[in-house]
Amino acid sequence: MDVGHIILGRSWLYDKDVTIYGRSNMCQFEHEGKKIKLLPREPKDESSKPKPTTVKKTNSISLITAKDLVKT
């Protein structure tokens, strides 16, 4: 079963004589004398989103002695 069958209904595809193009991911049919093409949405522009800042990780370990702990 295809997603188009669930969203549009399988009977709708046959009633409208829909042509499905797999490579271009497009559906085409005729409605009231006009040819209609259903195309996928364009991908969102990722450059407009602020990029998350990365925290620099260090491999060093900070140790404190018992004497230093008592002093603080």
Secondary structure by P-SEA (a helix, b strand, c coil): cccccccccaaaaaaacccccccccbbbbbcccbbbbbbccccccccccccccccccccbbbbbcaaaaaac
